[in-house]
Amino acid sequence: MLLLLGLACRPVTLPQDTAPVEEEDLSDAVYDLGKLLRVEVELDPQDWDALRSQTRTFESTIGREDCQEQPFENPFTWFTAAVTLDGQEFPKVEVRKKGFLGSMSFDKPALKVDLGEFSEERFYGVRRLTLNNSVSDPSFVRQCLSYAAFADAGLPAPRCSLAHVTVNGQELGIYVNLEPLKGPMLERHFEHGDGNLYEGTLSDFREGWTGTLEKKNNEAEDDWSDIDALVAAVDVEDEELVDSLRRVIDLEQFVDFWALEVLVQHTDGYASNTNNFYLYADPSDGRFDFIPWGTDGVLYGEDGSGSVVYANGVLANRLYNTDEGRELYLDSLQGLLKSSWKPKRAEQRVATMAALIEPELSGEQWAEVSEQQEWVLDILRERRERIEDVLDSGAPEWPWEPRESFCFVEYGAVDATFSTTWGSLQ
């Protein structure tokens, strides 16, 4: 008996290579598509008026001849506020407005919330929230549907759900709760999350077009050699292009990303408009991966190209105009239509979101929103057939060069008088 007790009390030494227990990731609860996140913001009324009055203008962005030389200035400043998320109180946080030209609103500004400037407290492990106002999407479902389509195809994409926002007791309505593209998101998708992350806003990979790329991390390291290498990789002869690009980007990943932009009709994305994308330099292989962004204007119907190819960005343009690159793209497009493009799954997601949205709206408001949602679903249901109809006639041509500069050039001055009604522009 004494011997057994002695053995029981003997200290135990764990092996040195015992793996540490990983912390449970609770953040999926923040992006649950079946749950409406309740966001209540309280801040000084004067600060609220100042916040929502901040804006971007054409003059401050593309209204200058040198507008491509540097990232677009951020006019938004942080304000101290209190935030309650699903009943959990955060008494001192920071909040600011966000967005580019298409999402500017005084009455319903898109918002960023930072819970971590004054406290270590987190909401299910999440420090930052991105709340998009969906003013470009009256259905409220386009963003979550499109990011889910990228994720269904195995591509890195932010998580997405819906939120209901009030500020100082005033109801602002339904928002899209989008996962910020920060370290935690990168660590979920890549082996290492500390590589260079760039945001592309009217940016491309050719001379004179990289100035608007914004480095989102590692800012202290003024090293743009990875971007320079990508620009150089594009600037080769056609027969060298595919091999040249493979050395600096995950080419198959980019081609799938490009095909998904076309499938969801992201006419304001990289391939179509050299806009709304992120670029991540994955340290594990030294190559770039593309991440979608700004998908509030997708799934709006057919356009002049038959919506089968977009190739205004130089990567898409050069690849599509080589036999090998075009074959890679068309194989990806057709493969994704067969493997991951599931309209029934999209219908289920819309039904899930609709069940959250309808109780928050009046009968008249819901009638308009549900009509918009049905339009989106009609486009999704018809997408495969429309693409296949075009491809049955052969691969469409893309005879155009990459897009030209978007900066305004001043030709002269004109005097004019205009009148309008306040609040008529959304």
GIKASUL-V909744 format. One record per residue. N is the residue number from 1. OMEGA is omega in degrees with one decimal (999 if undefined). NEAR is the number of other C-alpha atoms within 10 Angstrom. Layout:
BEGIN
n->N omega->OMEGA near->NEAR
n->N omega->OMEGA near->NEAR
END
This chain:
BEGIN
n->1 omega->178.7 near->6
n->2 omega->179.5 near->7
n->3 omega->179.9 near->7
n->4 omega->177.9 near->8
n->5 omega->179.0 near->9
n->6 omega->178.3 near->9
n->7 omega->-178.2 near->10
n->8 omega->-176.8 near->10
n->9 omega->-177.8 near->8
n->10 omega->179.5 near->8
n->11 omega->-179.5 near->7
n->12 omega->177.5 near->7
n->13 omega->179.1 near->6
n->14 omega->175.5 near->7
n->15 omega->-176.7 near->7
n->16 omega->-176.3 near->6
n->17 omega->177.1 near->6
n->18 omega->-176.3 near->7
n->19 omega->176.9 near->7
n->20 omega->178.0 near->6
n->21 omega->-179.4 near->6
n->22 omega->176.8 near->6
n->23 omega->178.8 near->6
n->24 omega->178.2 near->7
n->25 omega->-178.4 near->11
n->26 omega->-167.4 near->11
n->27 omega->177.2 near->16
n->28 omega->-179.7 near->13
n->29 omega->-179.5 near->15
n->30 omega->-175.1 near->25
n->31 omega->178.1 near->19
n->32 omega->-176.7 near->15
n->33 omega->-179.0 near->21
n->34 omega->-177.3 near->16
n->35 omega->179.0 near->16
n->36 omega->179.0 near->22
n->37 omega->179.1 near->23
n->38 omega->-177.5 near->17
n->39 omega->178.1 near->18
n->40 omega->-177.5 near->21
n->41 omega->175.0 near->22
n->42 omega->175.8 near->18
n->43 omega->-179.7 near->18
n->44 omega->-178.5 near->13
n->45 omega->178.2 near->11
n->46 omega->176.6 near->8
n->47 omega->179.2 near->14
n->48 omega->178.3 near->19
n->49 omega->178.4 near->12
n->50 omega->-178.7 near->15
n->51 omega->-173.7 near->21
n->52 omega->176.1 near->20
n->53 omega->178.6 near->16
n->54 omega->-173.4 near->17
n->55 omega->168.7 near->20
n->56 omega->176.6 near->20
n->57 omega->174.6 near->12
n->58 omega->-177.6 near->11
n->59 omega->-177.5 near->11
n->60 omega->-178.9 near->14
n->61 omega->-175.4 near->19
n->62 omega->-176.7 near->18
n->63 omega->178.3 near->15
n->64 omega->-179.5 near->15
n->65 omega->-178.5 near->13
n->66 omega->-170.3 near->12
n->67 omega->-179.8 near->20
n->68 omega->-172.5 near->22
n->69 omega->-178.3 near->13
n->70 omega->176.5 near->13
n->71 omega->-178.9 near->19
n->72 omega->-177.3 near->19
n->73 omega->176.6 near->10
n->74 omega->-176.0 near->13
n->75 omega->-170.3 near->12
n->76 omega->179.7 near->18
n->77 omega->-177.7 near->13
n->78 omega->176.3 near->15
n->79 omega->177.9 near->17
n->80 omega->-176.8 near->19
n->81 omega->167.8 near->21
n->82 omega->-178.0 near->18
n->83 omega->172.3 near->25
n->84 omega->-178.9 near->15
n->85 omega->-177.5 near->16
n->86 omega->177.1 near->13
n->87 omega->178.8 near->11
n->88 omega->-173.0 near->13
n->89 omega->173.2 near->12
n->90 omega->-167.2 near->19
n->91 omega->-179.3 near->15
n->92 omega->-179.7 near->18
n->93 omega->174.4 near->20
n->94 omega->179.5 near->20
n->95 omega->176.5 near->25
n->96 omega->175.1 near->20
n->97 omega->177.2 near->28
n->98 omega->172.7 near->25
n->99 omega->175.2 near->19
n->100 omega->-171.3 near->16
n->101 omega->-172.0 near->11
n->102 omega->-175.5 near->11
n->103 omega->179.1 near->21
n->104 omega->177.0 near->23
n->105 omega->174.9 near->21
n->106 omega->-175.3 near->16
n->107 omega->-177.5 near->12
n->108 omega->-177.0 near->22
n->109 omega->168.2 near->25
n->110 omega->-169.6 near->23
n->111 omega->165.9 near->20
n->112 omega->178.4 near->19
n->113 omega->177.2 near->21
n->114 omega->-178.8 near->22
n->115 omega->-166.1 near->24
n->116 omega->-178.8 near->16
n->117 omega->-175.8 near->12
n->118 omega->-172.9 near->13
n->119 omega->174.6 near->13
n->120 omega->-177.4 near->9
n->121 omega->-177.5 near->13
n->122 omega->176.5 near->14
n->123 omega->-173.2 near->18
n->124 omega->178.4 near->12
n->125 omega->-175.4 near->16
n->126 omega->177.7 near->20
n->127 omega->-171.7 near->18
n->128 omega->174.4 near->20
n->129 omega->171.6 near->18
n->130 omega->-175.4 near->20
n->131 omega->-178.3 near->26
n->132 omega->-172.7 near->27
n->133 omega->176.5 near->27
n->134 omega->179.5 near->22
n->135 omega->177.3 near->19
n->136 omega->-178.0 near->17
n->137 omega->-179.0 near->20
n->138 omega->176.7 near->16
n->139 omega->-177.5 near->23
n->140 omega->-174.1 near->26
n->141 omega->-171.6 near->25
n->142 omega->-176.5 near->25
n->143 omega->-178.2 near->26
n->144 omega->177.6 near->24
n->145 omega->-175.6 near->24
n->146 omega->177.5 near->26
n->147 omega->176.8 near->24
n->148 omega->178.3 near->21
n->149 omega->176.0 near->23
n->150 omega->-179.3 near->24
n->151 omega->178.6 near->15
n->152 omega->-179.8 near->16
n->153 omega->178.7 near->16
n->154 omega->-179.5 near->14
n->155 omega->177.4 near->21
n->156 omega->-179.2 near->22
n->157 omega->177.5 near->23
n->158 omega->173.5 near->22
n->159 omega->-169.5 near->22
n->160 omega->174.4 near->24
n->161 omega->-177.9 near->23
n->162 omega->179.1 near->27
n->163 omega->171.5 near->25
n->164 omega->-171.0 near->20
n->165 omega->167.8 near->23
n->166 omega->175.2 near->17
n->167 omega->-178.4 near->16
n->168 omega->178.7 near->13
n->169 omega->179.8 near->10
n->170 omega->-178.7 near->11
n->171 omega->175.4 near->12
n->172 omega->173.5 near->14
n->173 omega->-174.5 near->14
n->174 omega->174.4 near->24
n->175 omega->171.3 near->25
n->176 omega->-179.6 near->25
n->177 omega->-171.3 near->26
n->178 omega->179.0 near->23
n->179 omega->178.0 near->21
n->180 omega->177.4 near->19
n->181 omega->-179.8 near->19
n->182 omega->-177.8 near->15
n->183 omega->-179.2 near->14
n->184 omega->178.9 near->15
n->185 omega->180.0 near->16
n->186 omega->-178.5 near->21
n->187 omega->176.1 near->12
n->188 omega->-172.7 near->12
n->189 omega->-174.2 near->14
n->190 omega->178.9 near->16
n->191 omega->178.4 near->11
n->192 omega->-178.6 near->14
n->193 omega->-174.8 near->20
n->194 omega->176.0 near->17
n->195 omega->-179.9 near->18
n->196 omega->177.3 near->21
n->197 omega->-179.2 near->26
n->198 omega->171.9 near->20
n->199 omega->178.7 near->21
n->200 omega->175.9 near->23
n->201 omega->-173.7 near->23
n->202 omega->-175.0 near->26
n->203 omega->177.3 near->23
n->204 omega->-171.6 near->25
n->205 omega->177.2 near->22
n->206 omega->-174.5 near->19
n->207 omega->178.1 near->11
n->208 omega->-174.7 near->12
n->209 omega->-178.0 near->17
n->210 omega->-176.8 near->22
n->211 omega->-177.8 near->19
n->212 omega->172.8 near->21
n->213 omega->-179.9 near->25
n->214 omega->177.2 near->18
n->215 omega->-172.5 near->18
n->216 omega->176.0 near->13
n->217 omega->-179.9 near->14
n->218 omega->-174.8 near->12
n->219 omega->-178.3 near->11
n->220 omega->179.5 near->6
n->221 omega->-178.5 near->9
n->222 omega->-175.9 near->8
n->223 omega->-179.5 near->11
n->224 omega->-175.8 near->11
n->225 omega->179.0 near->9
n->226 omega->175.9 near->15
n->227 omega->178.0 near->20
n->228 omega->-179.9 near->14
n->229 omega->177.9 near->15
n->230 omega->177.5 near->20
n->231 omega->179.7 near->21
n->232 omega->-178.4 near->16
n->233 omega->177.9 near->23
n->234 omega->-172.1 near->21
n->235 omega->178.4 near->17
n->236 omega->178.3 near->14
n->237 omega->-175.5 near->11
n->238 omega->-175.1 near->16
n->239 omega->179.7 near->11
n->240 omega->-165.7 near->12
n->241 omega->-175.3 near->19
n->242 omega->179.4 near->20
n->243 omega->179.8 near->11
n->244 omega->-179.3 near->20
n->245 omega->-179.5 near->23
n->246 omega->-177.9 near->14
n->247 omega->-174.1 near->16
n->248 omega->174.5 near->22
n->249 omega->170.1 near->22
n->250 omega->-168.4 near->18
n->251 omega->179.9 near->21
n->252 omega->177.6 near->14
n->253 omega->179.0 near->18
n->254 omega->-178.8 near->19
n->255 omega->176.1 near->23
n->256 omega->176.2 near->24
n->257 omega->179.1 near->26
n->258 omega->-179.9 near->26
n->259 omega->177.8 near->28
n->260 omega->175.0 near->24
n->261 omega->179.6 near->25
n->262 omega->-179.0 near->22
n->263 omega->-179.1 near->25
n->264 omega->177.9 near->25
n->265 omega->179.4 near->26
n->266 omega->-175.9 near->28
n->267 omega->176.0 near->22
n->268 omega->179.2 near->20
n->269 omega->-176.0 near->27
n->270 omega->-171.6 near->30
n->271 omega->-176.2 near->27
n->272 omega->-169.9 near->22
n->273 omega->-178.0 near->20
n->274 omega->-173.0 near->24
n->275 omega->171.1 near->22
n->276 omega->173.6 near->22
n->277 omega->171.5 near->22
n->278 omega->-176.8 near->23
n->279 omega->-176.8 near->20
n->280 omega->177.1 near->21
n->281 omega->-174.8 near->23
n->282 omega->-177.7 near->21
n->283 omega->-175.9 near->15
n->284 omega->178.2 near->11
n->285 omega->176.8 near->11
n->286 omega->-177.5 near->15
n->287 omega->-178.5 near->19
n->288 omega->167.5 near->27
n->289 omega->-179.6 near->22
n->290 omega->-178.9 near->25
n->291 omega->-176.6 near->22
n->292 omega->179.7 near->24
n->293 omega->171.1 near->23
n->294 omega->-172.4 near->18
n->295 omega->-178.6 near->25
n->296 omega->-178.2 near->26
n->297 omega->-178.0 near->19
n->298 omega->172.7 near->23
n->299 omega->178.9 near->25
n->300 omega->175.9 near->17
n->301 omega->-173.0 near->16
n->302 omega->175.5 near->13
n->303 omega->-172.9 near->10
n->304 omega->-178.9 near->6
n->305 omega->-172.8 near->12
n->306 omega->-180.0 near->15
n->307 omega->179.4 near->19
n->308 omega->177.6 near->22
n->309 omega->167.1 near->26
n->310 omega->-178.5 near->24
n->311 omega->174.0 near->25
n->312 omega->172.9 near->22
n->313 omega->-171.2 near->23
n->314 omega->178.5 near->21
n->315 omega->179.2 near->26
n->316 omega->-177.6 near->23
n->317 omega->-179.2 near->23
n->318 omega->-177.4 near->22
n->319 omega->-175.5 near->22
n->320 omega->-179.5 near->21
n->321 omega->166.3 near->16
n->322 omega->-177.6 near->15
n->323 omega->-177.2 near->11
n->324 omega->180.0 near->14
n->325 omega->179.0 near->21
n->326 omega->178.4 near->18
n->327 omega->176.8 near->14
n->328 omega->-177.9 near->19
n->329 omega->-176.7 near->22
n->330 omega->176.2 near->19
n->331 omega->179.3 near->15
n->332 omega->-179.1 near->20
n->333 omega->-178.4 near->23
n->334 omega->178.8 near->16
n->335 omega->179.3 near->14
n->336 omega->176.9 near->19
n->337 omega->-178.1 near->20
n->338 omega->-170.0 near->11
n->339 omega->-170.8 near->10
n->340 omega->-178.6 near->15
n->341 omega->-172.7 near->23
n->342 omega->179.1 near->16
n->343 omega->179.7 near->17
n->344 omega->178.4 near->12
n->345 omega->177.3 near->14
n->346 omega->177.7 near->21
n->347 omega->178.6 near->19
n->348 omega->178.9 near->11
n->349 omega->177.7 near->17
n->350 omega->178.8 near->24
n->351 omega->178.4 near->15
n->352 omega->-179.9 near->14
n->353 omega->-179.8 near->20
n->354 omega->-179.7 near->19
n->355 omega->177.0 near->13
n->356 omega->-173.4 near->19
n->357 omega->-171.7 near->21
n->358 omega->-178.4 near->15
n->359 omega->-177.9 near->10
n->360 omega->-172.6 near->13
n->361 omega->171.2 near->14
n->362 omega->179.7 near->9
n->363 omega->180.0 near->11
n->364 omega->178.8 near->8
n->365 omega->-178.7 near->11
n->366 omega->178.3 near->17
n->367 omega->179.1 near->13
n->368 omega->-179.2 near->12
n->369 omega->-178.6 near->21
n->370 omega->175.8 near->18
n->371 omega->177.1 near->13
n->372 omega->180.0 near->18
n->373 omega->178.9 near->21
n->374 omega->176.1 near->14
n->375 omega->177.8 near->16
n->376 omega->-178.9 near->22
n->377 omega->176.5 near->19
n->378 omega->178.5 near->15
n->379 omega->179.0 near->18
n->380 omega->-177.7 near->22
n->381 omega->-175.0 near->17
n->382 omega->-169.3 near->12
n->383 omega->-177.5 near->23
n->384 omega->-177.4 near->18
n->385 omega->-179.3 near->12
n->386 omega->179.2 near->15
n->387 omega->-179.0 near->18
n->388 omega->176.9 near->14
n->389 omega->179.2 near->12
n->390 omega->-175.8 near->15
n->391 omega->177.0 near->15
n->392 omega->178.5 near->9
n->393 omega->-178.5 near->8
n->394 omega->-179.3 near->9
n->395 omega->179.6 near->13
n->396 omega->177.0 near->13
n->397 omega->171.0 near->10
n->398 omega->-171.5 near->14
n->399 omega->-172.2 near->9
n->400 omega->174.1 near->10
n->401 omega->172.3 near->12
n->402 omega->-173.2 near->20
n->403 omega->178.7 near->15
n->404 omega->-179.0 near->7
n->405 omega->-179.5 near->14
n->406 omega->-177.3 near->13
n->407 omega->177.3 near->16
n->408 omega->175.5 near->15
n->409 omega->-177.6 near->12
n->410 omega->179.2 near->9
n->411 omega->-177.9 near->6
n->412 omega->-177.5 near->5
n->413 omega->177.1 near->6
n->414 omega->175.7 near->5
n->415 omega->-179.8 near->4
n->416 omega->176.3 near->5
n->417 omega->-179.1 near->4
n->418 omega->172.0 near->4
n->419 omega->179.3 near->5
n->420 omega->176.5 near->7
n->421 omega->-177.4 near->6
n->422 omega->178.1 near->7
n->423 omega->-176.4 near->9
n->424 omega->178.4 near->6
n->425 omega->179.6 near->7
n->426 omega->999 near->12
END
